[in-house]
Amino acid sequence: MIRAAVLFSGGKDSVYATYIAQQQHFVVVGTITIVPSASDSYMFHVPNARFASTISSAMGIPNLTAEVPAEQDELQILSRAIKSMEVDAVVTGAIASDYQMFRINFVCEELGVRVFSPLWHKGQELLLREIVGAGFDVRMVGVAADGLDEKWLGRRIDTKAIDDLVALRSKRCINVSGEGGEFETMVLDGPNFLRRLEVSSSSTDWTGRSGTLRIHAIRATDKN
């Protein structure tokens, strides 16, 4: 039995990595959400991170959220969080960031914990289609790329949305899965969710070329 903690933002990649770990019979004892003081962190996602615990809870998994005070090292906070979980493995949703992967491996090697990254170097379009095909309800909550306008905020990523992203890739050279920071996502439901989530209150912040769907409230509903 492998006890695992998932580095968790509530976005499509960390949620899908959680699902794969469960399918591989890891015992996911908790998720870890690191909230950096800087909004431009290369390691951790910021938009709507405060709802990561709600998303984790909807999957029946306890969450540990740790905020990083200004001037403090993100990796120190991450190391403490992993150590407190007493796990054998850390699961990540990393796809292509060598910077992110190197730093996570560095922390886990020091702790004697293995790293499981089931999405690493998967084809981005294929991965997005896998996530949608598995039944996850993924919503776009942040955009920062030419071609992704305000209408994308809150849009569900389905087959049509993926086709539109592929078309944009040929025109604007974007990463289809948003790995280059083109967009951020939030997951509201999926095959490993015990309860479905619904956004009950939100607003849009738009600056002309980028924007964020600010989530104010989420409610959980029973799945029939």
Secondary structure, 3 states (H helix, E strand, C coil): CCEEEEECCCCHHHHHHHHHHHHCCCEEEEEEEEECCCCCCCCCCCCCHHHHHHHHHHCCCCEEEEECCCCCCHHHHHHHHHHHHCCCEEECCCCCCHHHHHHHHHHHHHHCCEEECCCCCCCHHHHHHHHHHCCCEEEEEEECCCCCCHHHCCCECCHHHHHHHHHHHHHHCCCCCCCCCCEEEEEEECCCCCEEEEEEEEEEEECCCCEEEEEEEEEEEECC
